[in-house]
């Protein structure tokens, strides 16, 4: 009990627009409009406190390894992928624009040329793109770069950091070194370059094209004749109903495939398959044997262009795991994906683009292909590039960088940048490389995604104090908003309305 002798009202409050309670019933938009009230809930404040604690681990961990925290500019030059840049008009230089950084990539490479061999920064980055649960127009990343390092050096320093985070925040000892998997293996085994390894039984994709040669089934024969792929996944010991199969069929059709075949093995061993009458009992048994299927299992088969089949099976794998509750939520499965392609061909733009970014060093054995005009050879180039994946989420990405101007120019040429265009956009970097640039590499980790995973959240919004909506707006302070004509005139800008 409290015995009150006197009291003073420090400030009066209006009736809040929603009840501030942990099990809040208000809509997302209303909570974002009154974010300062929503943050009074312990659920949100605890997330922000955890975020603060991870900040401190970043500072201390990298300080102990001799890293320097160096701030890079927020106002920088627009990149070739300028459609996603946030542009900032210059009042002094009318008609010219700064860009907000999508990444401090070029600056941290310049720091290596300057001889500052270990750089780290918790930095803000900006991308003007469509938003999803794990995307915001402005986001935070842990950015690091080192000189005279190999890929393994970067893995080691990174794994030590995550080991410390999980120990201090979750009191969990995560095993190191993390598992490694090539990009090709990830795509052909899991249908994704960020596979979730928590699924019970793993549900791996298996290519069965060879087993179906000369099957007599026109659908499969046509796929094989066009150098396509036939692949399958096995769902173990689950009751698959007609309704489930109809749902799965609709799902794969939305992914751009004509349909799906299946082989269902009942608990008594009886086999049901709509394709058995086309390919025969022996082929069905061969597929069952290849996938080591047993009573109670169901095999799903897709055929077509390999670039569609593997990702579609990867998406189906995740859908089945979610529908049948096969994901072990207690696990933290870290995985390095390595040996990414250096380029992929963008059909809409009719040109090559960097699979990750255009400053990535090709693996030594592929350097001669930089002079090739063969699409097959160019697309076969593998890079010293890597992603860190955690529970099906890309947590970070990095590479060993190009440090020789000659190699960098060849990469620019392949993506369609002439020498003059490369000089205009990246002349400062190419010039810096001419003054003894050391071999270097680095990685950047999504800070918001990291904290969201530690908080057990799928969305990063509730680990950010003032997030934007899916339409990239802030309901609390009503931005973006219009500005006065006077401001536009000072900047030399006029607005054209359709």
C-alpha positions in Angstrom: 0.0 0.0 0.0 1.1 3.6 -0.6 0.2 6.4 1.8 -0.2 9.5 -0.4 0.6 12.9 1.3 0.3 15.0 -1.9 0.4 14.5 -5.7 0.9 16.6 -8.8 -0.5 16.0 -12.3 2.5 16.3 -14.6 0.5 16.1 -17.8 -3.0 15.2 -18.8 -3.8 12.5 -21.4 -6.5 12.2 -24.0 -8.3 8.9 -24.1 -6.0 6.7 -26.2 -7.3 5.5 -29.6 -6.7 1.9 -28.5 -6.1 0.0 -25.4 -2.3 -0.2 -24.7 -2.1 -3.9 -23.8 0.1 -6.8 -24.8 -2.7 -8.6 -26.7 -3.5 -5.5 -28.7 -6.7 -5.6 -30.8 -6.0 -2.4 -32.8 -5.3 -2.6 -36.6 -1.7 -2.3 -37.8 -2.4 1.1 -39.4 -3.8 2.5 -36.2 -0.9 1.2 -34.2 1.6 2.7 -36.7 -0.2 6.1 -36.7 0.2 6.2 -32.9 3.5 4.4 -32.8 4.5 6.1 -29.5 1.6 4.5 -27.8 2.2 1.1 -29.3 5.8 1.2 -28.1 4.5 1.4 -24.5 3.8 -2.3 -24.8 6.5 -4.5 -23.4 6.4 -6.7 -26.5 7.8 -3.8 -28.6 10.1 -2.3 -26.0 11.7 -5.7 -25.2 12.5 -6.0 -28.9 14.2 -2.6 -29.0 16.2 -3.5 -25.8 17.4 -6.7 -27.4 18.3 -4.7 -30.5 20.4 -2.4 -28.3 22.1 -5.4 -26.7 23.1 -6.7 -30.2 24.5 -3.3 -31.0 26.9 -3.5 -28.1 28.0 -7.0 -29.1 28.8 -5.7 -32.6 30.9 -2.9 -31.2 32.8 -5.0 -28.7 33.3 -8.1 -30.8 34.9 -6.3 -33.8 36.9 -4.0 -31.6 38.5 -7.0 -30.0 39.7 -8.1 -33.4 41.2 -4.7 -34.3 38.4 -3.4 -36.6 38.0 0.3 -37.1 34.4 1.8 -37.1 34.4 4.3 -40.0 31.4 6.2 -41.2 30.8 6.3 -45.0 28.8 9.1 -46.7 25.0 9.1 -46.9 25.0 11.4 -49.9 26.8 9.5 -52.7 26.7 9.0 -56.5 23.9 7.1 -58.1 24.7 3.5 -59.2 23.9 1.7 -62.5 20.8 0.2 -60.8 19.6 3.7 -60.4 15.9 2.8 -60.7 16.0 1.6 -57.1 18.0 4.6 -55.7 16.5 7.3 -53.6 17.6 10.5 -55.2 18.4 13.7 -53.4 18.4 16.9 -55.5 21.3 19.4 -55.1 20.4 23.0 -54.6 23.9 24.2 -55.3 24.3 22.1 -58.4 20.9 22.4 -60.0 19.9 19.5 -62.2 22.3 17.1 -60.4 21.4 14.6 -57.7 23.0 12.6 -54.9 21.7 9.1 -54.1 21.2 7.6 -50.8 23.4 4.5 -50.5 22.0 1.0 -51.2 25.3 -0.1 -49.7 28.6 1.5 -48.8 30.3 -1.0 -51.2 32.6 1.3 -53.2 33.5 3.3 -50.1 34.6 0.3 -48.1 36.7 -0.9 -51.0 38.3 2.5 -51.2 39.1 2.2 -47.5 41.1 -1.0 -48.2 43.1 0.9 -50.9 43.8 3.5 -48.3 45.4 0.9 -46.1 42.7 0.7 -43.4 42.7 -3.1 -43.4 39.8 -3.8 -41.1 36.6 -1.8 -41.4 33.2 -2.3 -39.7 30.1 -0.1 -39.5 26.5 -0.4 -38.4 25.1 1.6 -41.3 21.8 2.8 -42.8 21.1 1.7 -46.4 18.2 2.7 -48.6 16.4 0.9 -51.5 13.3 2.2 -53.3 11.7 -1.1 -54.0 8.5 -3.0 -53.3 8.3 -4.0 -49.6 7.8 -7.4 -48.0 7.9 -8.7 -44.4 11.7 -8.6 -44.4 12.1 -5.3 -46.4 11.9 -1.7 -45.5 12.9 1.4 -47.6 15.6 2.1 -45.1 17.3 -0.7 -43.2 20.4 -1.3 -41.1 23.3 -3.6 -41.8 26.5 -4.7 -40.2 29.1 -4.0 -42.9 32.7 -5.2 -42.8 35.7 -5.4 -45.1 39.2 -6.8 -44.7 42.4 -6.8 -46.7 44.6 -9.8 -47.4 41.9 -12.3 -46.6 40.4 -15.4 -48.0 36.8 -16.6 -48.0 37.6 -18.8 -45.1 38.9 -15.9 -43.0 35.7 -14.1 -43.5 33.7 -17.2 -42.5 35.7 -17.6 -39.4 35.4 -14.0 -38.1 31.6 -14.0 -39.0 30.9 -17.3 -37.3 32.6 -16.2 -34.1 30.4 -13.1 -34.1 27.2 -15.1 -34.4 28.4 -17.6 -31.9 28.8 -14.8 -29.4 25.4 -13.2 -30.2 23.6 -16.5 -29.7 25.4 -17.1 -26.4 24.9 -13.7 -24.9 21.3 -13.1 -26.2 19.8 -16.6 -26.2 22.3 -18.6 -24.0 22.6 -21.1 -26.8 25.9 -22.6 -28.0 25.7 -22.8 -31.8 28.1 -25.2 -33.4 30.8 -23.9 -35.7 32.1 -24.1 -38.4 28.8 -23.6 -40.3 27.8 -26.0 -43.0 28.7 -25.0 -46.6 26.8 -25.8 -49.8 27.4 -24.7 -53.4 24.8 -22.7 -55.3 24.2 -25.5 -57.8 23.7 -28.1 -55.0 21.3 -25.8 -53.2 19.2 -25.2 -56.3 19.1 -28.9 -57.4 18.6 -30.3 -53.9 16.4 -27.7 -52.3 15.2 -25.5 -55.2 16.4 -22.4 -53.4 19.6 -20.5 -52.8 18.4 -20.0 -49.2 17.2 -23.4 -48.2 15.5 -24.0 -44.9 17.2 -27.0 -43.3 14.8 -27.4 -40.4 12.3 -29.5 -42.3 12.0 -33.0 -40.8 13.4 -35.6 -43.2 14.9 -32.6 -45.2 12.6 -33.4 -48.2 15.3 -33.2 -50.8 14.7 -32.8 -54.5 15.8 -35.7 -56.6 16.3 -35.5 -60.4 14.8 -38.5 -62.1 15.2 -37.6 -65.8 17.4 -40.6 -66.5 14.8 -43.0 -65.0 12.2 -41.7 -67.4 14.0 -41.9 -70.7 11.8 -43.5 -73.4 8.9 -43.7 -70.9 6.3 -43.5 -73.7 4.6 -40.6 -71.9 4.5 -37.7 -74.3 4.7 -35.1 -71.6 7.9 -36.5 -70.2 9.3 -37.5 -73.6 8.8 -33.9 -74.9 10.5 -32.4 -71.8 13.5 -34.7 -72.2 13.7 -34.0 -76.0 13.9 -30.3 -75.2 16.7 -30.9 -72.7 14.4 -30.2 -69.8 14.3 -31.7 -66.3 12.1 -34.2 -64.4 12.5 -34.0 -60.7 10.6 -35.1 -57.6 10.3 -34.7 -53.8 9.0 -37.2 -51.2 6.5 -36.4 -48.5 6.9 -39.0 -45.7 4.2 -40.6 -43.7 1.4 -38.0 -44.2 -2.2 -38.4 -45.2 -2.5 -36.7 -48.6 -6.2 -36.2 -49.5 -7.8 -35.4 -52.9 -8.3 -31.9 -51.6 -4.6 -31.6 -50.8 -3.6 -32.7 -54.3 -6.0 -30.2 -55.9 -4.5 -27.5 -53.7 -1.0 -28.5 -54.7 -1.9 -28.6 -58.4 -3.3 -25.1 -58.2 -0.2 -24.0 -56.3 2.3 -25.2 -59.0 0.1 -23.8 -61.8 0.5 -20.4 -60.3 4.2 -20.9 -60.4 4.0 -21.3 -64.2 3.9 -25.1 -64.6 1.2 -27.0 -66.3 0.5 -29.4 -63.5 2.0 -32.0 -61.2 2.2 -35.8 -61.2 2.2 -37.9 -58.0 2.7 -41.4 -56.7 0.9 -42.2 -53.5 1.8 -45.3 -51.5 -1.0 -46.4 -49.1 -0.2 -47.8 -45.6 -0.9 -51.3 -47.0 1.5 -50.7 -49.9 -1.1 -50.1 -52.6 0.1 -47.6 -55.2 -2.0 -44.9 -56.7 -0.7 -42.7 -59.6 -2.5 -41.0 -62.5 0.7 -41.5 -64.6 1.0 -45.3 -64.1 -1.1 -46.0 -67.2 1.3 -43.9 -69.3 4.7 -45.0 -68.0 3.9 -48.5 -66.7 4.4 -50.2 -63.3 8.1 -50.8 -63.7 8.9 -47.1 -64.1 6.7 -46.3 -61.1 8.6 -48.8 -59.0 11.9 -47.4 -60.3 10.9 -43.9 -59.2 9.8 -45.3 -55.8 13.1 -47.1 -55.4 15.1 -44.0 -56.4 13.4 -41.9 -53.7 13.5 -44.7 -51.2 9.8 -44.2 -50.6 7.8 -46.5 -48.4 4.2 -47.1 -47.2 2.5 -43.9 -46.3 4.7 -41.7 -48.5 3.7 -39.5 -51.5 6.0 -38.6 -54.3 5.4 -35.3 -56.3 6.9 -35.0 -59.8 7.4 -31.8 -61.9 8.8 -31.6 -65.4 9.8 -28.8 -67.7 12.6 -26.2 -67.9 15.1 -26.8 -65.1 15.1 -23.0 -64.3 11.4 -23.4 -63.4 11.2 -27.0 -62.1 13.8 -26.7 -59.3 12.5 -23.4 -57.8 8.9 -24.6 -58.1 9.8 -27.8 -56.2 11.6 -25.6 -53.7 8.5 -23.6 -53.2 6.3 -26.7 -52.9 8.8 -28.1 -50.4 8.2 -25.1 -48.1 4.4 -25.3 -48.6 4.3 -29.0 -47.7 6.5 -28.4 -44.7 4.2 -25.6 -43.5 0.9 -27.4 -44.3 2.0 -30.6 -42.5 3.9 -28.8 -39.7 7.2 -30.3 -40.5 9.4 -27.4 -39.5 11.4 -27.7 -36.3 11.0 -24.2 -34.9 13.6 -24.9 -32.1 16.5 -25.2 -34.5 18.9 -22.5 -35.8 20.4 -23.9 -39.0 23.2 -21.7 -40.3 24.5 -22.4 -43.8 27.0 -20.7 -46.2 26.0 -20.8 -49.9 29.1 -20.6 -52.0 30.2 -20.6 -55.7 27.4 -18.4 -57.0 27.3 -17.5 -60.7 29.0 -14.2 -61.4 26.3 -13.2 -64.0 22.8 -14.0 -65.1 21.1 -12.9 -68.2 18.1 -10.5 -67.7 15.7 -11.3 -70.5 13.6 -8.1 -70.1 16.7 -5.9 -70.3 18.4 -8.2 -72.8 21.7 -7.9 -71.0 23.9 -9.6 -68.3 23.6 -8.3 -64.8 25.6 -9.2 -61.7 24.1 -12.1 -59.7 25.2 -10.4 -56.5 27.1 -7.3 -57.6 29.6 -6.3 -60.2 32.6 -6.0 -57.9 32.9 -9.7 -57.2 36.1 -11.6 -58.1 35.6 -14.6 -60.4 37.2 -17.8 -59.3 40.7 -18.2 -60.9 39.8 -21.0 -63.2 37.0 -18.9 -64.8 39.1 -15.7 -65.5 39.6 -16.7 -69.2 35.8 -16.7 -69.7 35.7 -12.9 -69.1 37.0 -12.6 -72.7 34.4 -15.0 -74.1 31.4 -14.1 -76.2 29.7 -17.5 -75.5 26.6 -17.2 -73.4 27.2 -20.7 -72.1 30.7 -19.8 -70.9 29.8 -16.4 -69.4 26.9 -17.9 -67.5 29.2 -20.7 -66.2 31.5 -18.3 -64.5 31.6 -18.9 -60.8 32.5 -16.2 -58.3 34.2 -15.9 -54.9 30.8 -15.0 -53.5 28.8 -16.3 -50.5 25.6 -15.9 -48.7 24.9 -16.7 -45.1 21.5 -18.3 -44.7 19.7 -19.0 -41.4 16.4 -21.0 -41.3 15.6 -20.1 -44.9 16.4 -16.4 -44.6 19.3 -14.7 -46.3 21.1 -13.1 -43.3 24.1 -11.7 -45.2 26.0 -11.6 -48.4 29.6 -11.0 -49.3 32.5 -11.8 -51.6 36.2 -11.5 -52.3 36.3 -8.3 -54.4 38.0 -7.5 -57.7 41.1 -5.4 -56.9 42.6 -5.2 -60.4 41.3 -2.5 -62.8 41.8 -4.8 -65.8 39.4 -7.5 -64.4 36.9 -4.9 -63.3 36.8 -3.3 -66.8 36.1 -6.7 -68.3 33.2 -7.3 -65.9 31.8 -3.8 -66.7 32.0 -4.6 -70.5 30.1 -7.9 -70.0 27.2 -6.1 -68.3 27.1 -3.6 -71.1 29.1 -0.7 -69.6 31.5 0.9 -72.2 34.8 2.1 -71.0 33.5 5.7 -71.1 30.4 4.8 -69.1 32.5 2.8 -66.6 34.8 5.8 -66.2 31.8 8.1 -65.7 30.1 5.9 -63.1 33.1 4.3 -61.4 36.1 6.2 -62.5 37.2 7.0 -59.0 37.2 3.3 -58.0 39.1 2.2 -61.1 41.6 5.0 -60.6 42.1 4.0 -56.9 42.8 0.4 -58.1 45.8 1.7 -60.1 47.6 2.7 -56.9 48.3 -0.7 -55.4 44.9 -1.9 -54.2 45.4 -5.0 -51.9 43.3 -8.1 -52.3 40.3 -7.7 -50.1 36.8 -9.0 -49.3 33.9 -8.6 -46.9 30.4 -9.2 -46.0 27.3 -7.4 -44.9 24.6 -8.8 -42.5 21.0 -7.6 -42.2 20.8 -6.2 -38.7 17.0 -5.9 -38.7 16.6 -9.5 -39.9 19.1 -10.7 -37.3 17.2 -9.1 -34.5 13.8 -10.3 -35.9 15.1 -13.9 -35.8 16.3 -13.5 -32.3 12.9 -12.1 -31.3 11.1 -15.0 -33.0 9.5 -12.7 -35.6 9.0 -13.2 -39.3 8.6 -9.4 -40.0 11.3 -6.9 -39.3 8.8 -4.1 -38.6 8.5 -4.8 -34.9 12.2 -4.6 -34.3 12.4 -1.0 -35.8 11.3 1.9 -33.7 9.6 3.8 -36.5 9.0 1.5 -39.5 7.3 2.3 -42.8 4.1 0.6 -44.1 4.1 -1.7 -47.2 3.5 1.5 -49.3 6.7 3.0 -47.9 4.9 5.7 -45.9 5.0 6.7 -42.3 1.5 7.1 -40.9 2.7 8.8 -37.7 4.3 11.9 -39.3 2.6 11.6 -42.7 5.6 11.2 -44.9 6.5 11.4 -47.7 4.6 14.6 -48.2 4.4 17.5 -50.6 6.7 20.4 -50.3 6.3 24.1 -51.1 6.8 25.4 -54.6 9.5 27.7 -53.2 11.6 24.7 -52.2 11.1 23.1 -55.6 12.1 26.3 -57.3 15.3 26.6 -55.3 16.2 23.0 -56.4 15.3 23.7 -60.0 12.6 21.0 -60.0 9.1 21.0 -61.4 6.5 18.4 -60.8 4.6 16.9 -63.8 1.3 15.4 -63.0 -0.5 12.9 -65.3 
